[in-house]
């Protein structure tokens, strides 16, 4: 009976794993086939990868979109980590009822859909001359309630006795943060970096609104442009999706262990 249950579990997990991986497998296979083969449902690699790449770079500026996406995502990730970690640390270490009230308001902001604030934000950024700029891309998402809450939960596990001892030794608050809190919370930073980079890289709606110049195009915008027109070349489209997906896959697999440790550590 135990062997039967274990066999059933393995079969079930194998099926679920296949279903989970199949979209990625289909994307890679389709990127090597022609549009006709994709629509026919061909499940084997083809010989049209180089042809699809030539078509892609002939209709879209892939290098410019890739450079823009990396620039925006890296700058936003580093800025968010710095700001949100300081905020989460401050909310917990300098704890009082007033900060709890402010934190509650910040968390309530998570319930407001971005579509409700998109038009006022665009008007504000347009009047401020921030269209087609890195600052215009970053400011709406440079500080998120989730990241602040993540770092606040991590700060709760940080020993307060060490902070008091460091203050007695003459360290100021910034020295305590960068020399003591930062090194011990590397897994939390890794988790926050993974989440922020993936969100920034995959962000489509706000860049589509704020980036009106073709030179400011990002990879998600490039992929969306491939579906425009009367006929869609699905081989080229899948290759564009594959190129857009590779950086986030690399980031996740490199940091997956630290990501899991950071998320579970924040919940404890």
Buried (B, 14 or more C-beta within 10 A) or exposed (E): EEEEEEEEEEEEEEEEEEEEEEEEEBBBBBBBBBBEBBEEEBEEEBEBBEBBBEBBEEBBBBEBBBEBBBEBBEBBBEBBBEBBBBBBBBBBBEBEEEBEEEBEEBEEEEEEEEEEEBEEBBEBBBEEEBBBBBEBBBBBBBBBBBBBBBBBBBBEEBEEEEBEEBEEEEBEBEEBBEEBBBEEBEBBBBBBBBBBBBBBBBBEEBBBBBBEEEEBBBBBBBBBBBEEEEEBBBBBBBBBBBBBBEBBEEBBEEBEEBBEBBBEBBEE
